[in-house]
């Protein structure tokens, strides 16, 4: 009965989280180790009691009761009561928006640390100002072989080390067509390998095995998806059906945390070289300006009439822009000004317009 209660509470929590926060955040609840331990404890206790019950025998003349085994079942029941109390507190804490946002921000920061920990892939000084695509062989498209996907789905992981090892061993030049987070259809091109005559079926299979495709997007190598989950929460909170601008403020703060972790990191170049200075493969890299502007503008579209949200959004972008590269700083400041102008036109209160005009004057100063 208690095990059924635990399952019921869990399903109710998942339903609430899905409707309130969106289906993309269910993964955080499903992989929660505490929930798994609690469910495992009650299921194991239930199965143990069934086995013990089978060992108890009684007739009119005699009976057999395994007292030590039964006593251990009582101990498990007491442990179950303690676990139940813990589970109720844990599930009530885990569905709070503050806890969920902290987990999403941690996922984003971990993705930043995983993707940009070192100075990988810098161009040789002689080619620094040359576009990456021009470093490929002249007949790259005509003389290459395409490595196609066996099934459809989202690219969850690309093993750069494996691709570098294969390219170096067989003297290949690769271009990754499907970076993490990209959807690829069955038989879609994942990698273009040059030259064609060096790419056997076995090598093509090895190259394809370096890319993991799944049904869903994963934050493992997909920073854009990690940020998108926070943006989606902010958009939901600002929708007329929910109307919770305080949650939007929390989301903006957590976005500032993730982008603050990203600022100052060394973004690798799109082309990667081996230890001998030979070009081995070309891939896409994130552009900080596009990533930040897409995230903050997506929230701004829903928040034009709420001055408090706009003010927090503008202040967060202003702080981040101070540590971003010049190109990203200029793009964010331009977006800042556009958001303030659009919000001023949407608001109806003179007090709110004065606040926005003051912010706009400071932005232009």
JOHUSUL-V516028 format. One record per helix or strand. SS is the DSSP state (A for helix, B for strand). FROM is the first residue (numbers start at 1). LEN is the number of residues. Records with the same first field share a line. If there is no record, write none. Layout:
SS->FROM-LEN ; FROM-LEN
This chain:
A->2-20 ; 23-8 ; 33-23 ; 67-28 ; 97-19 ; 125-3 ; 132-4 ; 160-11 ; 196-3 ; 201-9 ; 223-16 ; 245-18 ; 288-13 ; 307-15 ; 326-21 ; 350-15
B->57-2 ; 63-2 ; 144-5 ; 153-6 ; 173-4 ; 183-2 ; 189-6 ; 211-4 ; 271-3 ; 279-4
